[in-house]
Amino acid sequence: MIVYNNTIQVDPFIAEAWMQWLLQEHIPEIMSLGLFTQWKMFRLLEQDEAEGMTFVIQYYTPSLENYYRFTEEFAPVLQKKSFDKWGDRFIAFRTIMEVMH
């Protein structure tokens, strides 16, 4: 199992609207592609939240091929939509992991 991990710090002034958009639009759009089998979302605790709350969203896929297809065919458009909507009011970084156990 492969996990596509997104860590996102969100400006506190947009946090509520961003969360609504994420749950109602962004995640459903990603899941509708059929490349990921499930997702989970976490809020990081014990973090300095002066510049915003930090969330981790993990998307699970059975193969690296699905992940590569996502990053090549779909991620650039989805990332552009995010920046067009929210500008520089969030910071995101992405990692890829393999489930070992």
Beta strands, then each sheet from edge to edge (+ up, - down):
strand 1: 2-10
strand 2: 38-43
strand 3: 53-61
strand 4: 90-98
sheet 1: 2+ 3- 1+ 4-
end
